[in-house]
Amino acid sequence: MKLGLDSQVALVTGGGQGVGRQICIELAREGARVVVNDLFPERAQAVAREIEAQGGQALAAPADITQADQVQGLVDAAMRHFDAPVQILVNNAGIIPERREKGGRTPAFVDMPVADWAKIVNLNVYGTFHCCHAVLPGMVTAKRGRIVNIISEAGRIGEANMAVYSGAKAAIAGFAKALAREHGRHAITVNSIALGAVSHEGIKDGPLHPDATIQNNELLAKMVNLYPISKGVGRLSRPDDVSGLVAFLASERALFITGQTIGASGGFAMI
């Protein structure tokens, strides 16, 4: 399906691996010129080269999106490189709590150091704020823009031992609704996609490793029971289960979808 993204400039944060990488590739296949952001330069550069090898256009733009000046710098670099403002923003970069307890569990809120709160909030919330703030002026001038936030079902239903993360993702969903109301008059849509557990190449081991199966990983065999579709297909979601929805929301076909949070978690949450 061609979605009419030809020549539009798309910025994807956290685009160096996993869901972000696949979103970059999907948007490029639809004709977008992709700005691949990642904290690690080598990751951004590898994905940009991958897109170019497939005949697409890409710019590697490493930056720490928790720093407003670095975000403005990468948006300015995209303008110089492509001679056009960012028209599609995908806020994908995020971080979950570190698994420090025995058994690999994340700590309960009462046991989590304040410094760990800051890491989660700075990237998930302020990173999103900084990126939106940097690209919105260009979208307002053009009277066209698409913002898609990748959040988590934890932000919609809450998840034990992930209180700060749940709160951060819920904040983004509320922020998106407010932006959608503010900028609808500029023909800018703002939506969020809520994910569950996603298996991808950036995970080194455990049930989310791409080679894990319900036959060889006991924890994965238990996890699939949390997701109605996973029970049917015998696996968790993968990046390409998400990227097509992002491309659709970035297109004109989704013009009248705004201020929404759409679950793409295989039915983990049905609200």
C-alpha positions in Angstrom: 0.0 0.0 0.0 1.4 3.4 -1.0 0.6 5.9 1.6 1.8 9.1 -0.1 4.8 9.9 2.1 7.0 10.7 -0.9 9.7 13.3 0.0 8.3 14.1 3.4 10.9 14.5 6.1 10.4 12.1 9.0 12.3 12.2 12.3 12.4 9.0 14.3 14.0 9.0 17.8 15.6 5.9 19.1 15.8 4.7 15.5 19.0 2.7 15.8 17.5 -0.7 16.7 14.3 -2.6 17.4 11.0 -0.9 16.9 12.7 2.4 15.9 14.8 0.8 13.3 11.8 -0.9 11.7 9.8 2.3 11.7 12.7 4.1 9.9 12.8 1.4 7.3 9.0 1.3 6.8 8.8 5.1 6.4 11.6 5.1 3.9 9.9 2.3 1.9 6.9 4.6 1.8 9.0 7.3 0.3 9.8 9.5 3.3 13.3 11.0 3.8 14.2 9.7 7.2 16.2 11.4 10.0 17.5 8.5 12.1 18.1 9.7 15.6 19.8 7.6 18.3 22.0 8.2 21.3 24.7 6.0 19.8 26.1 7.3 16.5 27.1 3.9 15.2 23.5 2.7 15.5 22.1 5.7 13.7 24.7 5.5 11.0 24.0 1.7 10.4 20.3 2.2 9.9 20.9 5.2 7.6 23.2 3.1 5.5 20.6 0.3 5.4 18.0 2.7 4.1 20.3 4.1 1.5 21.3 0.6 0.4 17.6 0.0 -0.3 17.4 3.1 -2.4 16.0 5.4 0.2 17.2 8.7 1.6 18.3 9.0 5.2 20.4 11.2 7.6 22.0 9.8 10.7 21.4 12.3 13.5 22.8 11.1 16.8 21.8 13.2 19.8 20.7 13.0 23.4 17.1 14.1 23.2 17.0 14.8 27.0 19.0 17.9 26.0 16.9 20.6 24.3 19.8 22.2 22.5 20.9 18.9 21.0 17.3 18.3 19.8 17.2 21.7 18.2 20.5 21.0 16.6 19.4 17.8 15.0 16.1 19.4 13.7 18.2 22.2 12.2 20.6 19.7 10.6 17.6 17.9 9.0 16.4 21.2 7.6 19.8 21.9 6.1 20.3 18.4 4.7 16.9 17.9 3.1 16.0 21.6 2.6 12.6 21.0 4.2 11.2 21.0 7.8 10.3 17.8 9.7 6.8 16.9 8.7 6.6 13.6 10.6 7.8 13.0 14.1 7.9 9.6 15.7 8.8 9.8 19.4 10.0 6.3 19.9 13.0 6.6 22.2 12.4 5.4 25.7 13.8 3.6 28.7 12.4 1.1 31.2 13.5 0.7 34.9 16.7 -1.3 35.4 16.1 -4.9 36.6 18.1 -4.9 39.9 16.2 -7.2 42.2 16.9 -11.0 42.4 15.2 -12.8 39.6 15.6 -9.9 37.2 12.6 -8.0 38.5 12.3 -4.2 38.5 12.1 -2.6 42.0 8.9 -1.4 43.5 8.5 2.4 43.6 9.3 2.6 47.3 12.6 0.9 46.7 13.6 2.9 43.5 16.3 5.5 43.9 15.3 9.0 42.9 18.1 9.1 40.4 16.5 6.3 38.5 13.2 8.2 38.4 15.0 11.1 36.6 16.4 8.8 33.9 13.0 7.4 33.1 11.2 10.8 33.2 13.9 12.7 31.3 14.0 10.4 28.3 10.4 9.3 28.1 8.7 12.6 29.0 11.1 15.5 28.5 12.6 13.8 25.4 9.2 13.8 23.8 8.5 17.4 24.9 11.8 18.6 23.4 11.2 17.0 20.1 7.7 18.2 19.8 8.7 21.7 20.7 11.5 21.7 18.1 9.4 20.5 15.2 6.0 22.2 15.8 6.9 25.7 14.5 7.7 24.2 11.1 4.6 22.1 11.1 2.4 25.1 12.1 3.9 27.2 9.2 3.3 24.4 6.7 -0.2 23.7 8.1 0.6 20.0 8.0 2.2 17.6 10.5 2.0 14.1 12.0 3.3 13.3 15.5 3.2 9.7 16.6 4.3 8.7 20.1 5.3 5.2 21.0 4.1 4.5 24.5 3.3 1.4 26.6 0.2 -0.3 27.8 1.7 0.3 31.2 0.7 3.9 30.7 -2.9 3.0 30.2 -3.5 0.3 32.9 -0.5 0.7 35.2 2.0 -2.1 35.9 3.4 -3.2 39.3 7.1 -2.6 39.8 7.0 -0.1 36.9 5.2 2.8 38.6 7.5 5.6 37.3 7.5 4.2 33.8 3.7 3.8 33.8 3.4 7.4 34.9 5.8 8.7 32.3 4.0 6.9 29.5 0.6 8.0 30.8 2.0 11.6 30.8 2.8 11.3 27.1 -0.7 10.1 26.2 -2.2 13.0 28.0 0.2 15.4 26.5 -0.6 14.1 23.0 -4.3 14.7 23.5 -3.7 18.3 24.6 -1.4 18.9 21.6 -4.0 17.4 19.3 -6.6 20.0 20.6 -4.1 22.9 20.3 -2.9 22.1 16.8 -5.9 20.6 15.0 -6.4 24.1 13.5 -3.0 23.7 11.9 -3.9 20.3 10.3 -1.5 18.6 12.7 -2.5 15.2 14.1 -1.0 13.8 17.3 -1.5 10.2 18.3 0.0 7.5 20.5 0.5 3.8 20.0 0.6 1.6 23.1 2.8 -1.5 23.0 3.2 -4.6 25.1 6.3 -6.8 25.1 8.1 -6.6 21.8 10.8 -9.1 20.6 13.6 -7.5 18.6 17.3 -7.8 17.7 18.5 -5.4 20.3 17.6 -7.8 23.1 20.5 -10.2 23.9 18.7 -12.9 25.8 15.6 -14.0 27.6 12.0 -14.4 26.3 12.2 -11.3 24.1 15.2 -12.5 22.2 14.2 -13.1 18.5 15.3 -16.7 18.7 13.2 -17.5 21.8 10.2 -19.8 21.2 7.5 -21.2 23.4 9.3 -24.5 22.9 12.7 -23.4 24.1 11.9 -20.6 26.6 9.7 -21.4 29.6 9.1 -17.7 30.5 8.0 -16.9 27.0 5.6 -19.8 27.1 4.0 -18.2 30.1 4.1 -14.6 28.7 2.1 -15.4 25.5 -0.9 -16.2 27.7 -1.1 -12.5 28.6 -1.7 -11.6 25.0 -4.8 -13.0 23.2 -3.2 -12.9 19.8 0.1 -14.3 21.1 -1.8 -17.4 22.3 -3.0 -17.9 18.7 0.2 -17.3 16.9 2.7 -18.6 19.5 4.9 -15.5 19.7 5.1 -11.9 21.1 4.9 -8.9 18.8 7.8 -7.8 16.6 8.8 -4.4 15.2 7.1 -5.0 11.9 3.8 -5.5 13.8 4.1 -1.8 14.8 5.8 0.0 11.9 2.9 -0.3 9.4 0.5 1.4 11.9 3.0 4.2 12.4 3.3 4.7 8.6 -0.5 4.8 8.3 -0.9 7.4 11.1 1.7 9.5 9.3 -0.3 9.5 6.1 -3.2 11.4 4.7 -5.4 8.3 5.1 -5.3 9.0 8.9 -6.2 12.7 8.6 -9.2 12.4 10.9 -7.5 10.3 13.6 -6.1 12.6 16.2 -5.8 12.6 20.0 -6.1 8.9 20.1 -4.1 6.1 21.9 -4.2 3.0 19.8 -3.2 -0.4 21.4 -0.9 -2.6 19.3 -0.2 -5.1 22.0 -2.1 -8.1 20.8 -5.0 -7.4 23.2 -2.9 -7.1 26.4 -5.2 -4.1 27.3 -8.7 -3.6 25.8 -9.8 -0.2 26.9 
